[in-house]
Amino acid sequence: MNPLTLSFLEWTAVVLNVGFTICIAYEKRIGWVLGFIAGVIGVGLYALANTWAMSALNGYYVVMAVYGWWSWGRSSEDGKIRTQRWLFHALVIPLGLLLSYGISVFLVEYLDGSFPLLDAFVTVFSFAATWMMARKLIANWLYFMVADSVAIYLNWRIGYQGYVLLNAIYLVLSLIGFIKWNRMLVRQQGTVVSA
């Protein structure tokens, strides 16, 4: 692909993803539309870089954008920000690490993937965080902070400087989103929440 076109697509996805995250932090449903478009672009960009798990992750973002749009559009108790017990995290984190390792082995053996362990780690924990975001679980922001920290390094290794910047912005926006959602949760429940 022409480097100019590649760069244009990367920076378009960056802008759309920033818009998505800001909208979600402020509970604006339109953010899911931005995420959908950015995900479609990401599928192609990561496939070109042979980071197959990241390409699949962006495909998942496309599907979750549809689910998030639908889920956030329902008027019910589900619209409230929620928490999960620590047992949930005690299961998700080790399972995520194990799954990351298993996917990285698959990427090396069958797809000749680039940066397989980084690719798999970012993908697995971003999958979990995106599902949590669509379900309005406040911990999604913390999972994204970890995944985005690793994604900065992965994208730097790939050479996607726009995505390096995007993931750095995500770190800041995730912190803002966590603080904002925590305040909203306090108003909902009248208690302070840590995750």
Order of alpha helices (4+ residues) and beta strands (2+ residues): alpha-alpha-alpha-alpha-alpha-alpha-alpha
